[in-house]
Amino acid sequence: MSDISTDKVIADNFADGEDICCELPHANDIEHLSPRETLSLEKAQRMSEFLGFLADPNRLRIISILATQEMCVGDLALSLEMNESAVSHQLRTLRALRLVNHRKQGRHVFYSLQDHHVLDFYQAVVEHLDEVER
């Protein structure tokens, strides 16, 4: 995976000397935006916090496994080369975010992705990153 900084992306996009700022007011365009189309500050803050919790490599690795199959904590730990306690800690966070479900079968607890929204989001990010790397 490549490490692309925001400054580099901005510099590459405007390398031809194009000015980032416009000089003309666009009041007509702004008037057409309804309050529903503009993200509220409260919702933006909640989304930022939510996405911040996802900014953990181990949580993303767990999601990548659960995107393909349901798995118990022990098998997740083996697959990720982590101890069960660390995996359980990450799974508690993912459960609190309503990203994963769990079910008990005997002494084992099996985890899966909560719903198709989680899988769709994960796949969209993977596809986007694959496009950037090409």
Residue frames as qw, qx, qy, qz and C-alpha x, y, z in Angstrom:
[[0.000, 0.890, 0.456, 0.000, 0.00, 0.00, 0.00],
 [0.423, 0.430, -0.031, 0.797, 1.38, 3.39, -0.90],
 [0.309, -0.611, -0.430, 0.589, 1.66, 6.22, 1.60],
 [0.224, 0.561, 0.348, 0.717, 0.11, 9.26, -0.06],
 [0.177, -0.378, -0.426, 0.802, 0.10, 12.52, 1.87],
 [0.224, 0.821, 0.498, -0.165, -2.71, 15.04, 1.44],
 [0.060, -0.809, 0.208, 0.547, -0.19, 17.77, 0.57],
 [0.264, -0.228, 0.767, 0.538, 1.23, 15.64, -2.24],
 [0.293, 0.528, 0.786, 0.135, -2.23, 14.93, -3.67],
 [0.111, 0.909, 0.245, -0.318, -3.08, 18.65, -3.61],
 [0.168, -0.669, 0.448, 0.569, 0.28, 19.55, -5.15],
 [0.320, 0.024, 0.842, 0.434, -0.15, 16.95, -7.90],
 [0.257, 0.679, 0.687, 0.012, -3.69, 18.09, -8.69],
 [0.110, 0.973, 0.135, -0.152, -2.66, 21.73, -9.03],
 [0.656, -0.300, 0.339, 0.604, 0.81, 21.30, -10.50],
 [0.443, 0.483, 0.463, 0.597, -0.18, 23.09, -13.70],
 [0.152, 0.049, -0.103, 0.982, -0.47, 26.41, -11.86],
 [0.324, -0.569, -0.575, -0.491, -4.24, 26.27, -11.55],
 [0.152, -0.367, 0.403, -0.825, -5.46, 28.48, -8.71],
 [0.170, -0.243, -0.927, 0.228, -7.19, 26.58, -5.91],
 [0.091, 0.533, 0.512, -0.668, -9.43, 29.52, -4.99],
 [0.251, 0.602, 0.577, 0.491, -12.06, 31.01, -7.25],
 [0.145, -0.065, -0.142, 0.977, -12.67, 34.73, -7.38],
 [0.368, -0.263, -0.378, -0.808, -16.33, 34.81, -8.37],
 [0.431, -0.055, 0.651, -0.622, -19.13, 34.38, -5.85],
 [0.269, -0.075, -0.880, -0.385, -21.35, 31.44, -6.55],
 [0.355, 0.022, 0.509, -0.783, -24.41, 32.47, -4.55],
 [0.725, 0.153, -0.245, -0.626, -26.77, 30.94, -7.11],
 [0.619, 0.158, -0.769, 0.001, -25.15, 27.52, -6.68],
 [0.094, 0.076, -0.764, 0.633, -25.26, 27.78, -2.89],
 [0.511, 0.006, 0.181, -0.840, -28.94, 28.74, -2.86],
 [0.754, 0.096, -0.483, -0.435, -29.82, 25.40, -4.48],
 [0.367, 0.117, -0.865, 0.321, -28.40, 23.38, -1.58],
 [0.638, -0.576, -0.269, -0.435, -31.05, 22.25, 0.84],
 [0.385, -0.650, 0.536, -0.376, -30.27, 21.82, 4.55],
 [0.955, -0.079, 0.255, -0.129, -30.72, 18.04, 4.05],
 [0.822, 0.501, -0.137, 0.234, -27.83, 17.98, 1.56],
 [0.166, 0.711, -0.472, 0.494, -25.43, 19.72, 3.93],
 [0.692, -0.175, -0.642, 0.279, -23.97, 17.54, 6.66],
 [0.421, -0.870, -0.057, -0.248, -24.75, 19.00, 10.09],
 [0.104, 0.690, -0.607, 0.379, -21.80, 19.78, 12.34],
 [0.673, -0.349, 0.525, -0.387, -23.13, 17.31, 14.94],
 [0.961, 0.210, 0.158, -0.083, -23.37, 14.48, 12.43],
 [0.570, 0.693, -0.376, 0.231, -19.95, 15.38, 10.97],
 [0.200, -0.634, 0.636, -0.391, -18.44, 15.15, 14.46],
 [0.839, -0.131, 0.446, -0.283, -20.12, 11.78, 15.08],
 [0.886, 0.461, -0.050, 0.026, -18.89, 10.47, 11.71],
 [0.294, 0.751, -0.512, 0.296, -15.37, 11.72, 12.43],
 [0.485, -0.482, 0.634, -0.362, -15.35, 9.93, 15.77],
 [0.930, 0.127, 0.284, -0.194, -16.72, 6.75, 14.18],
 [0.762, 0.598, -0.206, 0.141, -14.11, 6.79, 11.42],
 [0.032, -0.749, 0.579, -0.320, -11.41, 7.52, 14.00],
 [0.744, -0.293, 0.548, -0.247, -12.25, 4.23, 15.73],
 [0.923, 0.358, 0.145, 0.004, -11.73, 2.47, 12.40],
 [0.374, 0.828, -0.388, 0.156, -8.29, 4.02, 12.04],
 [0.549, -0.538, 0.631, -0.103, -6.68, 1.04, 13.73],
 [0.374, 0.426, -0.758, -0.324, -4.81, -1.53, 11.62],
 [0.062, -0.031, 0.979, -0.193, -5.82, -4.47, 13.82],
 [0.479, 0.411, 0.509, -0.585, -9.52, -3.56, 13.69],
 [0.543, 0.568, -0.294, -0.544, -9.31, -3.29, 9.91],
 [0.204, 0.321, -0.916, -0.126, -7.55, -6.65, 9.69],
 [0.289, 0.176, 0.857, -0.388, -10.33, -8.22, 11.78],
 [0.549, 0.541, 0.192, -0.607, -12.94, -6.67, 9.49],
 [0.386, 0.518, -0.629, -0.434, -11.05, -8.00, 6.46],
 [0.020, 0.087, -0.995, 0.049, -11.31, -11.55, 7.79],
 [0.318, 0.376, 0.723, -0.484, -14.94, -11.20, 8.85],
 [0.445, 0.509, -0.191, -0.711, -15.75, -9.84, 5.39],
 [0.437, 0.296, -0.778, -0.341, -15.12, -13.34, 4.08],
 [0.632, -0.205, -0.745, -0.063, -16.34, -15.59, 6.91],
 [0.631, -0.699, 0.039, -0.336, -17.62, -15.88, 10.44],
 [0.628, 0.300, -0.604, 0.389, -14.86, -16.77, 12.88],
 [0.685, -0.665, -0.280, 0.097, -14.30, -17.44, 16.58],
 [0.210, -0.946, 0.246, -0.009, -11.94, -15.39, 18.71],
 [0.716, -0.414, 0.502, 0.251, -9.30, -18.13, 18.89],
 [0.709, 0.366, 0.454, 0.397, -9.16, -18.57, 15.12],
 [0.203, 0.956, 0.062, 0.200, -9.05, -14.81, 14.61],
 [0.447, -0.815, 0.351, 0.111, -6.14, -14.62, 17.05],
 [0.754, -0.118, 0.537, 0.360, -4.27, -17.35, 15.15],
 [0.567, 0.655, 0.370, 0.336, -4.95, -15.76, 11.77],
 [0.074, 0.965, -0.025, 0.250, -3.79, -12.34, 12.97],
 [0.689, 0.138, -0.445, 0.556, -0.89, -13.67, 15.07],
 [0.206, -0.543, 0.256, -0.773, -2.26, -11.83, 18.09],
 [0.056, -0.060, -0.906, 0.415, -3.23, -13.07, 21.52],
 [0.164, -0.554, -0.786, -0.220, -6.90, -13.77, 22.24],
 [0.234, -0.667, -0.426, 0.564, -7.11, -11.00, 24.82],
 [0.092, -0.363, 0.240, 0.896, -5.99, -8.36, 22.29],
 [0.109, -0.213, -0.751, -0.615, -8.42, -9.66, 19.67],
 [0.223, -0.622, -0.742, 0.114, -11.26, -9.67, 22.22],
 [0.173, -0.570, -0.190, 0.780, -10.46, -6.08, 23.13],
 [0.037, 0.164, -0.469, -0.867, -10.66, -5.01, 19.46],
 [0.186, -0.360, -0.842, -0.356, -13.88, -6.99, 18.99],
 [0.166, -0.631, -0.602, 0.461, -15.48, -5.22, 21.98],
 [0.015, -0.467, 0.092, 0.880, -14.79, -1.90, 20.28],
 [0.143, -0.001, -0.709, -0.691, -16.19, -3.17, 16.97],
 [0.186, -0.499, -0.847, 0.002, -19.29, -4.45, 18.78],
 [0.109, -0.610, -0.377, 0.689, -19.76, -1.08, 20.51],
 [0.091, 0.369, -0.337, -0.861, -19.64, 0.56, 17.07],
 [0.734, 0.352, 0.426, -0.395, -22.25, -1.98, 15.86],
 [0.367, 0.613, -0.581, -0.390, -19.90, -3.27, 13.18],
 [0.334, 0.171, -0.925, -0.055, -19.84, -6.91, 14.26],
 [0.810, -0.320, -0.078, -0.486, -22.33, -9.43, 15.64],
 [0.039, 0.373, -0.902, 0.215, -21.51, -12.28, 17.95],
 [0.859, -0.195, -0.193, -0.433, -23.10, -15.58, 18.79],
 [0.332, -0.497, 0.766, -0.236, -22.17, -18.15, 21.39],
 [0.883, 0.112, -0.386, -0.244, -21.84, -21.81, 20.61],
 [0.866, -0.226, -0.334, 0.296, -20.77, -23.75, 23.65],
 [0.550, -0.620, -0.036, 0.558, -17.60, -22.16, 24.99],
 [0.430, 0.068, 0.378, 0.817, -16.84, -20.41, 21.71],
 [0.209, 0.770, 0.259, -0.544, -17.95, -16.96, 20.59],
 [0.526, 0.292, 0.555, 0.574, -18.26, -16.48, 16.83],
 [0.035, 0.654, 0.063, -0.753, -18.13, -13.08, 15.16],
 [0.444, 0.460, 0.599, 0.482, -19.45, -11.83, 11.83],
 [0.069, 0.107, 0.111, 0.986, -20.01, -8.45, 10.23],
 [0.270, 0.310, 0.538, -0.736, -23.16, -6.71, 11.48],
 [0.591, 0.622, 0.444, -0.259, -24.81, -6.20, 8.08],
 [0.690, 0.475, 0.332, 0.434, -24.24, -5.46, 4.41],
 [0.060, 0.991, -0.021, 0.120, -23.49, -1.77, 5.14],
 [0.529, -0.701, 0.438, 0.193, -20.28, -2.74, 6.93],
 [0.736, 0.060, 0.562, 0.373, -19.26, -5.08, 4.11],
 [0.455, 0.793, 0.299, 0.272, -20.16, -2.49, 1.44],
 [0.142, -0.974, 0.174, 0.011, -18.15, 0.21, 3.24],
 [0.642, -0.479, 0.529, 0.281, -15.14, -2.07, 3.67],
 [0.695, 0.302, 0.538, 0.371, -15.25, -3.17, 0.01],
 [0.290, 0.929, 0.166, 0.160, -15.63, 0.43, -1.22],
 [0.294, -0.882, 0.344, 0.133, -12.53, 1.52, 0.70],
 [0.695, -0.214, 0.602, 0.330, -10.52, -1.46, -0.58],
 [0.597, 0.586, 0.454, 0.308, -11.60, -0.76, -4.17],
 [0.083, 0.996, -0.008, 0.039, -10.76, 2.94, -3.81],
 [0.443, -0.724, 0.479, 0.224, -7.28, 2.17, -2.48],
 [0.719, 0.081, 0.601, 0.341, -6.71, -0.35, -5.26],
 [0.451, 0.820, 0.286, 0.207, -7.62, 2.35, -7.83],
 [0.138, -0.965, 0.215, 0.060, -5.20, 4.83, -6.26],
 [0.612, -0.483, 0.568, 0.264, -2.35, 2.28, -6.36],
 [0.760, 0.408, 0.448, 0.234, -2.74, 1.63, -10.09]]
